Amino acid sequence: MSIVEGQYAPYDPMQPPPPPPAWYPAAASGGQEGGGGEQPHGPRKRRRGPVIAAAAVAVALAAGGTAWATVGSSGPMSTAQISSRIAPGLVDITSTLGYQNGAAEGTGMVLTSTGEVLTNNHVIEGATSIKARDVGNGRTYTAKVVGYSESDDVAVLQLQGASGLSTVSLGSSSGLSAGQKVVALGNAEGKGGEPAVVTGSITALAATVTAQDDSSGNAEHLTDMIQTNADIEPGDSGGPLVNTSGQVIGMDTAASTSNSTQFGTTAATSTIAFSIPINRAISLADQIEAGTSSDIVHIGGTAFLGVEVSSASYSYGSSGVAVEGVVPGTAAAGAGLAQGDTILSVGGHDVSSASDLQSVLQRYSPGQKVTVQWVDFAGTTQSATVTLGTGPAD
């Protein structure tokens, strides 16, 4: 694959397509978004990578406030020394996609000895349960979602019952420069065990990238990213980008590869990788840990209604979202919602599209009660108060 006119061929260092969230968009034709058509077994890698990117050197990123421990700068360290310092503070994350019988692997960075972990949102996106194996002590923990920012692709987990864990050494993403050497560590290919270690250098700052999920076509637009040539792989998402002082300066998030082969020659592969500056990631982690929700930060788990809806707008009169299917055993199923119904409102908020429904449900937490109004297939208006379940993380 080659880079043409600023477009990077899609490659995912990261995760599989999510199962149905609180809403579950179905494609208008030719299958479903969000994982429709996938095989219902085994780990499924979402090919998530940048498809459009423009990078330019810009002013240093502003430092974000942090409650996490940082370390001062020291002399250059060898790759082996960096790995020895950072690896014990990492976890291998396995997200179970219960609604689609799949699994996904990623990486996380331990922020506190009691088990607060920083990772990418897309590592846990769609997860119905999350496990994390601590590299430092070899133990596996159940992880709870503390909160996440879908737009910034940042999430914080809490390892249940954890104590005495090694943590990563945090640096600053301010004052970085092109050409600076870096090391990346992570759960490459989801193999577990000792983290894979690759080296490279910063090739640009303030890069803008659109990372796309090849399976569903879902995309996210990320800005002010650190661009490197470190050869990160699937499973490295959420892992650290480290400077030569052994300090984390970024969180690996997406990558693109170009691979050119000719008869009788060896394949030449180059990687363009993107990392979220650690100052921004930690600033968001601080908000999440403080329980401060906002337009970009969701606190706690994701409320789950259990309906599959069309990604396109649908109207019954002046509003409404068509129900394409209902997940058995969920709040929607218990209320009697069925395929062919049209949801008019949730919690008194009118909805007219899948995004409307998602936005409304993100205001609630699992266990909260909410009133749903809909029109059934026969044209009769129905209403029920339901208790929202715990669904896949968005």
Number of C-alpha atoms within 10 A of each C-alpha: 15 14 14 9 8 11 16 24 19 23 27 28 27 32 29 31 29 31 27 29 26 26 27 27 24 24 16 11 7 9 13 19 24 23 23 20 12 16 12 13 10 10 19 19 21 23 24 31 30 30 21 19 18 14 18 14 14 12 12 14 19 13 16 16 14 17 11 15 12 14 14 11 13 10 8 13 13 13 19 9 13 22 21 12 16 26 24 21 25 31 35 29 29 25 25 23 25 16 17 20 15 22 24 28 30 31 32 30 30 28 26 20 15 17 25 24 28 27 29 28 25 27 30 31 25 29 27 22 19 22 19 26 22 26 22 18 13 14 11 17 19 17 24 18 22 21 27 33 25 18 13 19 20 27 30 31 29 23 23 16 10 18 11 11 20 23 24 25 22 24 21 23 23 16 10 18 18 15 12 14 18 26 25 29 29 32 28 25 17 23 14 20 14 19 24 18 20 18 17 19 17 20 21 23 25 21 21 20 26 21 28 23 27 19 20 23 12 13 16 17 15 22 17 22 24 30 26 29 22 26 21 35 26 26 28 33 32 36 31 33 29 25 26 19 19 29 26 28 25 29 31 33 35 31 33 29 24 16 13 13 11 8 6 6 8 9 11 10 13 16 18 20 27 33 26 29 26 25 23 24 24 23 17 25 30 18 20 24 17 11 15 13 16 12 10 11 21 24 24 20 22 27 26 27 28 26 27 24 29 23 19 15 16 20 15 16 7 10 16 25 28 27 25 17 20 22 17 11 10 19 22 25 17 14 15 13 27 19 15 15 24 28 30 27 21 20 15 12 13 19 24 21 23 23 18 18 23 19 14 16 21 17 15 20 20 17 13 11 15 17 14 22 22 23 20 18 13 8 11 9 14 17 17 16 15 19 20 23 22 19 26 25 28 24
